[in-house]
Amino acid sequence: MLLLKNCRYVATFDDENHEFQGYDILIDGNVIKRISKNIDSNIAQKIDCSKHLVIPGLVNTHHHFFQILTRNLRGAQNLKLFDWLVYHYPIWKKIDEEAIYYSTKLALVELLKTGATTVSDHHYLHPVGVNSDIMEIQVGVAKELGVRFAPTRGSMTMGVKQGGLPPEEVVEPDAIVIKDMQDVIEKFHDPSPFSMTRVILAPCSPFNVTLDLMRETVKIARSYGVFMHTHLAETLDEQDYCLNKYGKRPLALMEELDWLGQDVFFAHGIWFNDEEMKLLKETRTGIAHCPSSNMRLGSGIARIREMLDMGIRVGLAVDGSASNDSSDMLGEVRNAMLLQRVKYGPTGLTAREALRIATRGGADILGFEKVGQIKEGFAADITLFNLEKLQHAGSLSDPVASIIFTGYNHEVDYSIINGKIVVENGKVKGVDEEELTHQVNKIANELLS
């Protein structure tokens, strides 16, 4: 058992939005057993939380770990999405198994240190010459670090020769992808309530996969009961591409392919019109909001305030590490709040709304029913932020909002996942950060050379 003792402030994000001061939280195995004052402290392992804000672990719903290796490339710093992709493809086609291992590890460490406990990665890059099971590599790293993980079997199957964007060196045949989607579900997917691994099927986007693959993905996903994911409505270039190639806007294309519903979520979703917003609501289709990437690439501002008011399901994501260019989960919560205020004014998004998107919202669109709340019977995924630090001085009249409005270091003090301490005193357990940094820099330099 683990006891979080005398918590300075607890924000549960449960149905009643309970917030407590001076409460204890008792964890039994991987489950939150009790939340109350003065729990018997005759327990072997305790954490003194008298200085801490305690919230549910954050949920990152969309990422591209491999892009860690190409952050901040000078030639791509000022490009819009399509040009940015074309610039990176020749570099990405050289990524191998070692690169996948170390980029996955670094991305997960960054996310853990900044509050994420449940993470999804959209790995769509399968270069010619990489014959290993990429998902096995990624799942292995997640288990090594103790992260709750929702890996996706991503893909690109329509290269330049077929009217797509990527080069042939990173494109796979539909048949290989279809077989592997089934294989990875059978090998890795665990649908149980406290699952540590949930597989998602994720063809990359309308401009680099065939419609046949999209149709087969629906059949496979729904036969196995797994979720589906893709990029959609990120840029006006994508909208023009779909209109020119298919005679339909991106969401209309998804509707034709039966790619809507409670088991579907799209990354970005910036350029939906009013009728499309109604369709998202009616079908319960989710959106992974990526504010930093949307700003960095100049793609636009998603209508998150309106989505929330309509009841559209929204989660939060840091997106690719070369279009952000970090994996700062708490920083993403802050950017989500601020960006909506640019569009809608000072009430565009509150700190608590941004955190709710990043906890319950993300858990919902990834399908983790027992994640995202501090509630008895739920998974013990909890993060602790030390409020007694210089960066939060003068802000503690509202401890919950203090970590969003103030602070220049977004790192957690402790992070607990599935009942186990994964981050302790700001350090990810079992990770040599200096060695990890060295390895990633070495691989990145080799790619660029």
N, C-alpha and C positions, 0 to 999 in steps of 0.2 A: 504493500500500500504506500501511497504518497500523499502527504498532506500539505496543501498550500495554506499557510497559517497567517491569520490576521491581515488579509488583503486590504491594502490602502483603498482601492476602489475596484469594483467588478462591474463590467458592462456585459450582460449576458447575451443580448440580441435574440432573446427568446420571443415568443408571441406577444408577451406583455411588455417587452423592452425593459425588464427589470434591471435596476442598477443598485448595487449594495456597497456599503462601507463597513470595514472591519469584519467581514465574513471569512469563514474558512471554506476550502473546497477539498473534499476527500475523494481520492482516485483509487479505485480498486481494480487492479489489472489494467485493462485498456478503457475502462468506463468511468464516467463521473458518477460516484455513488451518492454523495450528499453535499448540499450547499447550505450552510447555516453558521451561526455564531457558536463559538466555544465547543468545537468538536474535540473529543478526547485526544490529547496530544501524545498519548503513549504509543506512538507509531515510529517505526525505525527511521523512516526517511521523511524529513520535513524541509520546507523552504520557507524562510521568513519573508513574507510578502508585504510587510508594513510600509515599504517604500514604493510599491509597484501598482501600476494599472494592469489589470488582468482582463484580457479579452479572448474571444475564440481565435484560433489560428486562422490566418488569412488564406484565401484560396486563389491561386493563380490559374486562370482558365485557358490561357493561350500563350505559347512561347515557341521559339525556335532555338534550342540550346546550341546547335552547331554554329550559329552566327556569332557566338562569343569570340570565335577565332578571327573575325573580320570586322571588329568594332572600329569605328572612327577612321575608316579609310578616307584619306584626303580627297581622292577622286570621286567619292560617293557622298560627300557631306552635304551637297546642295542639289541633289537630284530628286525628282519626283519618282513615284513607285516603279513604273515600267522601266525607266532609264536606270534606276537604282538596281533593279533585278538583273538587267542585262549586263551591268557593270560587274556584278558579283558572281554570276554563273560560272565564268571561266576559272575563278578561284575555287569556288565550292566544289567543282567537279573533281578536284584533287584531294578532297577530304577522305581519310581512311578510318579504319577501326580505332586506332590510337587517338585520332583527333576526336572521334565521337565520344570515346570514353572520357577524355579529359575535359572537353567542352561541357558534357553533361554534368560532370562532377562540379566544375566551377559554377555553372549556372545554378545548380541546386544549393550549393553552399551560399551563394549570394542571396538566394531567395530565403533560405533558412535564417540567415543572419538578419534579414529585414522583415521577418514576421510570417512568411508563408509556411504552412504545414501540409497543405494539399496542393499538388502541382500537376498541371497537364503540359505536355510538350507536343507540338505539331511537327513531327519529323517527316517531311515530305521528300528529303534528299536521299536518293539511292544511286550513287555514282557507279558507273561501269567499273568493275574491278573489286568492288566491295561485296564479298560473297558471304560474310558473316551475318548472323541474325542480329540486326541493329537493335530491335526491341529487346532482345536478351541482354545486350550490353547496357542499355539504358535502365532496364528493370533491375539489373544487378547493381548498378550504382545507387539507385534509389533505395534498395534493400540495405546496402552497405551504410548509407547515411541515415536510414530510418524514416524516409519521407513517404507520405501517402501519395500514390502516384497514379495518374490517369494518362498513360502513354497513348499516342495515336499511331495507327498504321496509315501514314500519309503517303502520297504518291504524286508523281507527274508522269502522264502517259501520252501527252500530245506535244511534241516538239515543234521546232521551227518548220520542218518539212510538212507537218500536218496543219499548219496555221497557228500553232501555239507560240509561246514566248521562249521557253528554255531550249538549250542546245541538246542534241541527241545523246550526249554523254551522260546526262542526268535523267533521261527518260526511260521508263520501263514499259514492256508490253502489258496490255490489259490482263492477259491470262496469268502472268506471273503475279501481278498484284492481287487478283481475285483469289488465287490459291493461297497466297500468303496472308491475306486478311482472315481467312478461315483458320489457318494454322495458328496465328498469334492469339486469336480468341480462345481456341481450344487449349493453348499452352499457358496463357498468362491471365486470362480474365477470371476474376473472382467476384460474383454478384452479391456476396453476403453483406449484411448491413455494416459490418466494421472492416470491410475489405481494404487491403493496402494496395491493391492493383486492379484497376478497371480499364479495360481496353476500349478505345474509341476508334471508329473508322473515319478517315479524314482525307479524301482526295483534295488536292491543294486548292484549286480555284477554277472558275469557268474558263480561264484562258490558258490552262495547261493540263487539263484532263479531258478525256473523251466523254461524250454523253452516255455511251454504252457503259463505261465504268461507273458513272454516277448511278445509273439504273441498277447495275449489279450490286453496288454498295448498299442500296436500300434493301434489296432482297436479303442479302447476307446479314446486315445489321438487325433487321427485324426478325429474322429467323432465329438469331441467337439472343436477341434482347439487349443489344448494346447500342450506345449512342453514336450519332453522326455529327461531323463537324467539317466546315470549310470556310475559306475567306469569302466574303460577299459584301458588295456595295461599299468597297473601301475608297474607290476613286471614280472620278468622272471618266477617266480613260477606260476603266473596266466596263462602265455603263455603255460607252460608245462601242467597245469591242463586242459586247453581247448583242447590241442592237444591229450592228453591221453583220455579224456572223450568224446569229440565230433569229433576228427580227423581234427580239424580246428584251425587256429590261431584266437585270440579273434575278430579281425575286420572282418574276413571272416564269423565268426559266426553271427555277427551283420548284415552283408550284407544279409545273408540267411534269417534272421528274419525280414528284411525290417526296420532295426534300423539305417538308415542313412538318412540325409537330413537337410534342413534348420531348421527344428523343433527338431533336436537332438543335444545334446552336451555331450561329455564324460569328466569325471574327470581324470586328469593326462596325459594319452596319451604319455607315455615315449617311449614305445618299438615298434613304428611303423617303418616298413621298407619303402623303396623308393616307391614301388608300392602302399602301403597302404596310404602313404602321398598323392599320386596323387588321390586316391579314395576319401579321405577327401576333397580335393580341388574340385573335380568334383561334389560331392554331397552337398557341402556347409555345411558339418557337422562341428560343433564347438568343441573347446577344452577348458576346464577349467584348466588352468595351476596352479599348486600348488607347487611352488619351495621349500618353507620351509619344508613342509611335505616330499617331495621327498628327500631332503637332510637328514632330521632327521631320516628317516627309511632306508636310504641308497639305495633307489629304483632306482636311476639313474637320468639323466639330459634329460629333454624333448628337442626336436629339434625345439625350438620356433623360433630361428633366421631363419631357413629354412622354417618353416611354414608361417611366416610373408612374406618372400620373394615370396613364392608361392601363397599367397593370401588366405591361410587357416584362418578361423575365430578363434580368440583366445581371451579369457577373463582371468581374474586373480582371484585367490581364496586363502584364508588362510588355507583351509581344516580343518580337525578335531582338536579340541582343546586338544586332547591327542596325536596328531602326529605332533604338530607344535612347542611348546605347548601354543600358545597364539592366540589372535584374533586381531593382530596388522596389520591393513590394509595398512597403509603407509609403515610399515616395510616390508610387503610382496612385495610392489613395488620395494623397494631397493634390496631385495634378488633376485627378478626376474632379475633385471638389472645385478647384480653381477654374478649370476650363469651362465647366458649365456656367460659372458666374460671368465669364466673358460673354457668353451667348445670351444668358437669361437674367443677368443682374445678381445682386448679392444674396438672393434667396434661391439661386439656381440649383445648388446642392449644398446641404449641410454636412458638417463633419460626420455626424452619426449616419446620415444616409449613405455617404461614401463608404464608411466602414461596413454598413449593412450589405451593400453591394459586394464588398470584398470578402465577406464571411458567408452569410446565408445565401446571398445571390449566387455566388460562385459554386457553393455546395449543391445548390438546386440545379443549375444548368449542367453540372457534371454528373448528377445523379447520386450523390452521396447523401442519403437520407438522414444519417446520424452524425453529420458533421456541420459545423458552422454556428453552433450555439453552445453556450455554457449552461447545460441543463442536465438534471439527473437522468441517467439512462443513455446519455449521448456519449460519443467518442471523446476520450480525454485528449483533445487537440487544443492546447492552450498556450498563449504567449504572454510573457510578463515584460513590461517596460518600466524601467526605473525612472520615476518622476523626480527624484531628488538629485537632479543633475543641473549643471549650469544652463544647459540649453532650454530647460523648461521653467527656469526661475521666473516668477511673476505671472505664471499662466495657470496656476493650479486651482483657480476658482471653478474650473470645469476640467477635471482630469482627463475625461474621454477626448474632448476636443484638443487638449493641449498637445497630444502627439501628432496631430494633423496641422494645427496652426503654427506650432513652434518646433524648433529642433533643426539641427544641421547634420545630425548623425541618426539615421533611422534604424539602428541595430537594436535587437531585442537583448534583454538581460538573460532570460531563460525562454526556451521553447520546449514544449512537451507534445509528443506525437504518439498517439495510441498508448498513452500512459507512461511513456519512457522519456526521460530527459535527453533531448537531442542537442540543444544548445545550452551551455552552462557558462555564466559570466561572460556572455558575448562570444564564446568560442564554440564552433561546431565540434562535437566530440569525435575524436579519432582522425581529425584532419590536420595535416601539416600545411598551413596556408602558404608558407614561403615556398615549399616544394611544388605545391599545386600551381602557384603563380608562375614559377620557373618553367614548368612543363608546358603550360598554355602559351606562354610567350615564345618558347622554343618552337612549338608546332606552328603558331601563327607566322613566325618569321620564315619558316620553311615553306609555308603555303605561298607567301608573297614573293619569295625568291624564285 
